[in-house]
Amino acid sequence: MREQVPQRWVLASHNLNKAEELRQMLGPCNVELITLEQLQITEVPDETGNTFRENALIKAQATFAASKLPALADDSGLEVEALNGLPGVHSARFAGPKATDEENVQLLLKRLTNQVNRRARFVCVLCLWNGKEATYWEGQVKGQILESPRGHHGFGYDPVFEAKELPGQSLAEIDPAMKNEISHRASAVRSMLASLITI
């Protein structure tokens, strides 16, 4: 990686689980990932975009404006085939603006009651905004929605998502290190690392 690649980035998220995941994945890359909490930034922009890219850009630009440092934003979510792509960009607030992970999962399972087609995919878009331009990386993992939650690792919809690569287990049942190998976020980060090395 050449020296002009930013070394100190701010993660445009208050999700500490997401921050830790990304820190681990960015291990091969010489980047110090700073959280909003470390900079005492509390304001979060409304995610008014219609796509993961639009929302990632909104968050990255707002974080750059507040920190004056390159900002990395992640917008990700679950798209369920039988629900025409829902919850999609509304994944974190599927059951309401202040919904818990459990409430979102329960609503999803209710919507899929008696549904044979349970195919779904996790999608992740990373956006790096340096004050002048945006760079995007995308990743996904395909699988299906289980009948009920299983496991205690992970967060969000992990307890009800079974990845194609690991049949028989939810993402919440597998070791976090293994999840970091196959997840949609891991796929996006791999794309990012590959492009940074060639810059």
C-alpha positions as CSV (number, residue, x, y, z in Angstrom):
1,M,0.0,0.0,0.0
2,R,1.4,3.4,-0.9
3,E,1.8,6.2,1.5
4,Q,-0.9,8.4,-0.1
5,V,-3.6,5.9,1.1
6,P,-5.3,7.4,4.2
7,Q,-4.0,5.7,7.3
8,R,-6.4,7.2,9.9
9,W,-10.1,6.7,9.1
10,V,-13.2,7.4,11.1
11,L,-16.0,4.7,11.1
12,A,-19.3,6.4,10.5
13,S,-21.2,4.2,12.9
14,H,-22.1,3.9,16.6
15,N,-22.4,0.2,16.3
16,L,-19.5,-1.1,18.4
17,N,-20.0,-4.7,17.2
18,K,-19.6,-3.5,13.6
19,A,-16.5,-1.5,14.6
20,E,-14.8,-4.5,16.1
21,E,-15.6,-6.7,13.1
22,L,-14.1,-4.1,10.8
23,R,-11.0,-3.6,12.9
24,Q,-10.3,-7.3,12.8
25,M,-10.8,-7.6,9.1
26,L,-8.7,-4.5,8.4
27,G,-5.8,-6.2,10.2
28,P,-3.7,-6.7,6.9
29,C,-4.2,-3.0,6.1
30,N,-2.3,-0.3,7.8
31,V,-5.4,1.7,8.9
32,E,-6.3,2.9,12.3
33,L,-10.1,2.8,12.6
34,I,-11.4,5.5,14.9
35,T,-15.0,5.4,16.3
36,L,-17.4,8.3,16.6
37,E,-17.3,7.7,20.3
38,Q,-13.6,8.4,20.4
39,L,-14.1,11.7,18.7
40,Q,-17.2,12.4,20.9
41,I,-19.4,12.8,17.8
42,T,-23.0,12.0,18.7
43,E,-25.1,13.3,15.8
44,V,-26.2,10.7,13.2
45,P,-27.6,11.7,9.9
46,D,-31.0,10.4,8.8
47,E,-30.6,7.5,6.4
48,T,-32.9,8.9,3.7
49,G,-31.3,7.0,0.7
50,N,-33.2,4.4,-1.3
51,T,-30.1,2.2,-1.7
52,F,-27.2,0.9,0.4
53,R,-24.9,3.1,-1.6
54,E,-26.9,6.2,-1.0
55,N,-27.1,5.7,2.7
56,A,-23.4,4.8,3.0
57,L,-22.5,8.1,1.2
58,I,-24.8,10.1,3.5
59,K,-23.1,8.7,6.6
60,A,-19.6,9.0,5.2
61,Q,-20.0,12.6,4.2
62,A,-21.6,13.6,7.5
63,T,-18.8,12.0,9.4
64,F,-16.1,13.6,7.3
65,A,-17.7,17.0,7.9
66,A,-17.7,16.5,11.6
67,S,-14.2,15.0,11.9
68,K,-12.2,16.4,8.9
69,L,-10.8,12.9,8.5
70,P,-11.4,10.3,5.8
71,A,-14.7,8.6,6.7
72,L,-15.6,4.9,6.1
73,A,-19.3,4.1,6.2
74,D,-20.9,0.8,6.0
75,D,-24.5,0.3,5.0
76,S,-25.7,-3.2,5.0
77,G,-28.8,-5.2,5.4
78,L,-30.8,-8.3,4.7
79,E,-32.8,-8.8,1.5
80,V,-35.4,-11.6,1.6
81,E,-36.6,-12.9,-1.8
82,A,-40.1,-13.7,-0.7
83,L,-40.5,-10.2,0.7
84,N,-39.4,-8.5,-2.5
85,G,-36.1,-7.5,-1.0
86,L,-37.3,-6.3,2.4
87,P,-36.1,-5.4,5.0
88,G,-33.3,-4.1,2.8
89,V,-32.2,-0.6,3.7
90,H,-34.7,-0.7,6.6
91,S,-33.0,-3.8,8.2
92,A,-32.0,-2.0,11.4
93,R,-35.4,-0.4,11.9
94,F,-37.6,-3.1,10.3
95,A,-39.9,-3.2,13.4
96,G,-39.7,0.5,14.1
97,P,-37.2,3.4,14.6
98,K,-36.0,2.1,18.0
99,A,-36.5,-1.6,17.4
100,T,-34.2,-4.1,19.0
101,D,-32.5,-6.9,17.1
102,E,-34.9,-9.4,18.6
103,E,-37.9,-7.3,17.6
104,N,-36.7,-7.1,14.0
105,V,-36.0,-10.8,13.9
106,Q,-39.5,-11.7,15.3
107,L,-41.2,-9.5,12.7
108,L,-39.2,-11.1,9.9
109,L,-40.2,-14.6,11.1
110,K,-43.8,-13.5,11.3
111,R,-43.7,-12.2,7.8
112,L,-42.3,-15.5,6.6
113,T,-44.9,-17.7,8.4
114,N,-45.8,-20.7,6.1
115,Q,-43.4,-19.3,3.4
116,V,-41.6,-22.0,1.5
117,N,-39.2,-19.7,-0.2
118,R,-36.8,-18.6,2.5
119,R,-33.9,-17.5,0.2
120,A,-32.1,-14.4,1.4
121,R,-28.9,-12.5,1.2
122,F,-26.9,-10.1,3.3
123,V,-25.6,-7.2,1.4
124,C,-22.8,-4.7,2.5
125,V,-21.7,-1.5,0.8
126,L,-18.6,0.3,2.1
127,C,-18.0,3.9,1.2
128,L,-14.8,5.9,1.8
129,W,-15.3,9.6,1.5
130,N,-12.1,11.7,1.5
131,G,-13.8,15.1,1.1
132,K,-13.6,15.1,-2.7
133,E,-14.7,11.7,-4.0
134,A,-16.3,8.5,-2.9
135,T,-15.0,5.0,-3.3
136,Y,-17.3,2.0,-3.0
137,W,-16.8,-1.7,-2.3
138,E,-19.6,-4.2,-2.1
139,G,-20.0,-7.7,-0.8
140,Q,-22.8,-10.3,-0.2
141,V,-23.4,-13.7,1.3
142,K,-26.3,-15.8,0.1
143,G,-28.4,-18.2,2.2
144,Q,-31.8,-18.7,3.8
145,I,-33.8,-17.7,6.8
146,L,-34.3,-20.3,9.5
147,E,-37.5,-21.1,11.2
148,S,-36.3,-19.9,14.6
149,P,-33.3,-18.1,16.1
150,R,-30.2,-20.2,17.0
151,G,-26.9,-19.3,18.6
152,H,-25.5,-16.6,20.8
153,H,-22.7,-15.0,18.6
154,G,-23.1,-12.2,16.2
155,F,-25.9,-9.6,16.1
156,G,-28.8,-8.4,14.0
157,Y,-30.3,-11.2,11.9
158,D,-27.4,-13.5,12.4
159,P,-29.4,-16.0,14.6
160,V,-31.9,-16.7,11.8
161,F,-29.5,-16.6,8.8
162,E,-27.9,-19.8,7.4
163,A,-25.2,-19.1,4.9
164,K,-24.8,-21.4,1.8
165,E,-21.2,-21.9,2.8
166,L,-22.0,-23.3,6.2
167,P,-25.3,-25.3,6.0
168,G,-26.8,-26.5,9.2
169,Q,-25.7,-23.5,11.3
170,S,-26.8,-19.9,11.7
171,L,-24.3,-17.1,11.6
172,A,-24.8,-16.8,15.4
173,E,-23.8,-20.4,16.0
174,I,-20.4,-20.2,14.2
175,D,-17.2,-18.9,15.6
176,P,-16.9,-15.1,15.1
177,A,-13.6,-15.6,13.3
178,M,-15.3,-18.0,10.8
179,K,-18.1,-15.5,10.3
180,N,-15.5,-12.8,9.5
181,E,-14.3,-15.1,6.7
182,I,-17.6,-15.6,4.9
183,S,-19.8,-12.6,5.8
184,H,-21.0,-9.9,3.4
185,R,-18.9,-7.4,5.3
186,A,-15.8,-9.6,4.9
187,S,-16.5,-9.8,1.2
188,A,-16.7,-6.0,0.9
189,V,-13.5,-5.6,3.0
190,R,-11.6,-8.1,0.8
191,S,-12.5,-6.0,-2.2
192,M,-11.4,-2.9,-0.5
193,L,-8.0,-4.4,0.6
194,A,-7.4,-5.7,-2.9
195,S,-8.0,-2.3,-4.4
196,L,-5.9,-0.5,-1.8
197,I,-2.9,-2.7,-2.5
198,T,-3.1,-1.8,-6.2
199,I,-3.4,1.9,-5.6
